[in-house]
Amino acid sequence: MDKIKLTKEQLGQIFAGVLFGGLFIYGYLFYFWLPTARKIEENTRKVASMEADINKAKMQKAKYKDLEAKLASLRSEKEAAEKKLPRDRKLPDLLRTITALSRKYKVNIQSINPSGSAPVEYFTRVSYVISLSGNYNDIGRFLTALGLEERIMTSEGLNMSASAGAETSVTAQFTLVAYQYNG
């Protein structure tokens, strides 16, 4: 094949076309493609970071549900513990309990006298001297019921004596110790 001969003008046009083509590619790369690629990469990193934050938040939410349930459970345990070992003396509640049990077990309460309190490490022992009369078995059931109450109470120093009478056969005196929390 014969060689193609180009004139200077044609060579100038080809050179100008290549030069403008190179400038167009340079401009396209540096003013459009690379900034767009950087933005895409930056946005991809942001999206990955946001997804990681969302996953952390979902994990914390799952833990939060568990914590919410645990908190509710602990509140109910606290309420139950405060019923067993209240922070206050709650003398009216104690009197209501003793009165209700005495009626239930047919025991006659003659007197209830406070006999002081003694602080111990975590709780306070509040003592009451109680005098009562009734049938021997009824008094036994009454004392058992006191020990089985929700509030922690103990009966100490029980003195029983036979008494004359048609309905009552025994009089008893004991110290009822109710406990209260010091915290």
SULFENWO-V915712 format. One record per residue. N is the residue number from 1. RES is the residue in one letter. OMEGA is omega in radians with two decimals (999 if undefined). D_CENTER is the distance of its C-alpha to the mean C-alpha in whole Angstrom. Layout:
[[N	RES	OMEGA	D_CENTER] [N	RES	OMEGA	D_CENTER]]
This chain:
[[1	M	-3.14	94] [2	D	3.12	95] [3	K	3.13	93] [4	I	-3.14	91] [5	K	3.14	93] [6	L	3.11	91] [7	T	-3.14	92] [8	K	3.13	90] [9	E	3.11	89] [10	Q	3.09	87] [11	L	3.11	86] [12	G	3.12	85] [13	Q	3.11	83] [14	I	3.12	81] [15	F	3.12	80] [16	A	3.10	79] [17	G	3.12	77] [18	V	-3.14	76] [19	L	3.11	75] [20	F	3.06	73] [21	G	3.11	71] [22	G	3.10	70] [23	L	3.12	69] [24	F	3.13	67] [25	I	3.11	65] [26	Y	3.13	65] [27	G	3.13	64] [28	Y	-3.12	62] [29	L	-3.00	60] [30	F	-3.12	59] [31	Y	3.14	58] [32	F	-3.02	57] [33	W	-3.09	56] [34	L	3.07	54] [35	P	3.11	52] [36	T	3.11	51] [37	A	3.09	50] [38	R	3.12	48] [39	K	3.12	46] [40	I	3.13	45] [41	E	3.12	44] [42	E	3.12	42] [43	N	3.08	41] [44	T	3.09	40] [45	R	3.12	38] [46	K	3.14	36] [47	V	3.12	35] [48	A	3.11	34] [49	S	3.12	32] [50	M	3.11	30] [51	E	3.08	30] [52	A	3.10	28] [53	D	3.11	26] [54	I	3.11	25] [55	N	3.09	24] [56	K	3.14	22] [57	A	3.10	20] [58	K	3.12	20] [59	M	3.11	19] [60	Q	3.11	16] [61	K	3.11	15] [62	A	3.09	15] [63	K	-3.12	12] [64	Y	3.10	11] [65	K	3.10	11] [66	D	3.14	9] [67	L	3.12	6] [68	E	3.12	6] [69	A	3.14	7] [70	K	3.11	4] [71	L	3.11	1] [72	A	3.12	5] [73	S	3.14	6] [74	L	3.09	4] [75	R	3.14	6] [76	S	3.08	9] [77	E	3.12	9] [78	K	3.12	10] [79	E	3.13	12] [80	A	3.13	14] [81	A	3.12	14] [82	E	3.05	15] [83	K	3.14	18] [84	K	-3.07	19] [85	L	-3.05	19] [86	P	3.12	19] [87	R	-3.11	20] [88	D	3.09	23] [89	R	-3.13	26] [90	K	-3.14	26] [91	L	3.12	29] [92	P	3.12	30] [93	D	3.13	27] [94	L	3.12	29] [95	L	3.10	32] [96	R	3.14	31] [97	T	-3.13	30] [98	I	3.14	33] [99	T	-3.13	36] [100	A	3.14	34] [101	L	3.13	35] [102	S	3.09	38] [103	R	-3.10	39] [104	K	-3.06	38] [105	Y	3.02	39] [106	K	3.10	43] [107	V	3.14	42] [108	N	3.09	44] [109	I	3.13	42] [110	Q	3.11	45] [111	S	3.02	43] [112	I	-3.11	39] [113	N	3.06	40] [114	P	-3.12	37] [115	S	3.02	38] [116	G	3.12	36] [117	S	-3.12	33] [118	A	3.11	32] [119	P	3.03	29] [120	V	-2.99	28] [121	E	-3.07	26] [122	Y	-3.08	22] [123	F	3.11	24] [124	T	3.07	27] [125	R	3.12	29] [126	V	-3.03	30] [127	S	3.08	34] [128	Y	3.06	36] [129	V	-3.09	39] [130	I	3.03	40] [131	S	-3.13	43] [132	L	3.10	43] [133	S	-3.14	46] [134	G	3.08	46] [135	N	-3.11	47] [136	Y	-3.13	46] [137	N	3.11	44] [138	D	3.10	42] [139	I	3.09	42] [140	G	3.11	40] [141	R	3.12	38] [142	F	-3.13	37] [143	L	3.08	36] [144	T	3.13	34] [145	A	3.08	32] [146	L	3.14	31] [147	G	-3.12	30] [148	L	3.14	28] [149	E	-3.13	26] [150	E	3.08	22] [151	R	-3.11	23] [152	I	3.12	24] [153	M	3.05	28] [154	T	3.08	31] [155	S	-3.11	35] [156	E	3.02	37] [157	G	-3.11	41] [158	L	3.03	42] [159	N	-3.13	45] [160	M	3.08	47] [161	S	3.13	51] [162	A	3.13	53] [163	S	3.14	54] [164	A	3.11	57] [165	G	-3.08	56] [166	A	-3.05	56] [167	E	-3.08	53] [168	T	-3.13	51] [169	S	-3.08	52] [170	V	2.93	49] [171	T	-3.10	48] [172	A	3.04	45] [173	Q	3.12	43] [174	F	3.08	40] [175	T	3.06	37] [176	L	3.11	34] [177	V	3.06	31] [178	A	-3.07	28] [179	Y	3.05	25] [180	Q	-3.06	23] [181	Y	-3.12	20] [182	N	-3.00	22] [183	G	999	19]]
